[in-house]
Amino acid sequence: MENKKISNAVNHFKTITNHKMLVMKYCFKVGLYKQGLIHDLSKYSWVEFSAGVKYFRGNISPNAAQKMIEGCSEAWLHHKGRNKHHFEYWIDQGSKREEGYVGMKMPVKYVVEMFIDRVCASKIYRKENYTDRDALDYYIRGKDYCIINKDTRKLLELLLYKLADEGEEAAFTFIKREILK
């Protein structure tokens, strides 16, 4: 059992570090240097890292595994509350009580980082099976359940479809030249 924990710790560390480095590469490519450097640092905190070790599977997020087993993920609640590239960070009560909870408009730089995060997560989890359509397909499977601002959704979908239809180079060139100009 102890060997499994050590193996999970090593493999989880490699997975989150490879993801972080890949996100950093793409953030740098579009000029988001600070975001590339600080992306997902909370994953190295005890609450997130320990859950990552306990629920490491290698092909799905440990947070998803923790939710399936425990009903919620303290690691995810911690993570989304500290990382502005997650649309869940931007959920708040509307300006009128009857609006309930709504998605606030995300600053463009965080929408771009969210896009990059989704692309890189797809690459990490899908490995050699990755295609430029994977991030879009993952988004489509859950989009009806997302509380996300309409402008944020529109930009995210634009980027996901650009990647799926025109490829990585076109998507990242578009981000750098048109979105973040």
N, C-alpha and C positions, 0 to 999 in steps of 0.2 A: 504493500500500500504506500509506503514511504517513497519508493522508487517512482510510482505513478505521480505522486505530488511533485516530486522534483522534475520529472519529465514534463508534466503540465506547466510548471512554473517556467521552465526553459522555453517550451514551445509557445506559451502565451506571450512571454517577453519578446521572443523572435517575431511573432505575429504582429503585436502592436507596434513594435519598433520598425518592422518592414513597412507597415501601413503608414506610420508617421513619416518615415523617410520618403515614401512615394508621394504622399500628400505634399511634403515640403518641396520635392522636385517640381511638381506641377504648380504649386503656389509661386515658387520662384520664377517659373516659366512665364507666368502672367503678371509678375511684378508685386505679388502679395508676400513680401519678404518676412515681415513680422508675423503674419498669420502662419506662414510656413514653419517658422521657428517654434511658435508656441502651440501649434495644433495638437490637441489631445494630450497635453501634458498631464491632465487629471487622471489619465489611465494608469499612471505610475503611482497614484495615491493608494493608500492601504485599502480603502473601501472598494475601489474599482479593481485594483490588481488582485487582491485576495479572491474576489468573486470570479475574476478571470481565470485564476488557477483552478479553483474548485469546479467551475463549469466549462473548462476548456474542452472543445470537441474538434476544433481544427477546420470545420466546414460551415459552422454557423457562429454567430456572435454569442459569447458566453452570457451576455445580458439576456438574449432570447432564451437560452437554455435555463437560466435562473428563473425567468418569468414562467416558463412551462412547468418547472418543478415546484417553485415556491409561491407562485401566483403574482409576484411582483419582483422587481429587481432594484434593490437599494443602490447597486452600482450604477444602473441606468439613471435613476433619479438624481444621483450625485453628478453624473456626467452631463446630463442635459441641462442642469442648472448652472453649469460653469463654462459651457462651450457655446458661444453665440452662433456657431455655424449650424446648429440644430434648430429647426423651426419650432420645436417644442419649447425651447428657451423663450420664445417670443409669444407664447400663449398667455393672455391676460383677460381680465374682465373688460367687456366693452364699455364705452363711455356712458351707455345707458344700461340700467340693470336688466332690462328685458332682452338685451343682446346676449346675455350669458357670457361664456368664454369665447374669445375670438382670437384669431391670429393677427398679431401686429405686423406691420410692414417691416421687413428686414432690410437693413442697409445692403446695398448691392454687393459690397465686398464679402459679406457673410453668405449671401446667396451663392456667389461664385465658389467660396470655400466649401459650402454644402455640396454643390455639384461635384467639385474635385473629390471630396470625401466619399461620395457615393461611387464615383468611378473607381477610386482606389480600393474601396471595400470590395467592389465587384471583382477587381483584379486579384486581390488577396484571397478571397474565398473561392472564386471560380478557377483560379490558377490557369492551366493550359486550355481550359474550356472557355475562357473569357472571350466575349465579343463586344463590340462597341454598342450593342443594343442591350446588354445586361443591366446597366444602371436604369435605363428607361423601363424595362420589363419589371424590375423590382419595384420601382416607383408606381407603375400602373396597378400592380397587384394590391397596393395599400392606399392609393390616393383618395379613395372615397371615404376613408376613415380619418383622414388628416385634418386637423384644425390649422389651416394655413391661410395667410392673407392672399387675396386674389392677385395682387401685383407680384408678390413673392412667388406664388404658384405659376403665374404666367412666365416669369423669367426662368424659373427652374425648368419648366417644361420646354421652353425655347432651347435651352442649352442641352437638355437630354435628347430632344429630337435632332438637334444639330449634330450631336455626337453619333446618334444611331444612323442618321441618313447620310452624313457627309464624312464621318470619321474624326479621329482624334485630332489630327493636325488642323483641320478646318475649324473644329470647335474651339481649340485653344487659341488659334489665331484670331478668331471672331471675338473671344473674350478680351484678349489683349487690345485689339484695335478698335472694337466697337463698344464693348460693355464697360471696360475700365479706363477708357481713353482720358 
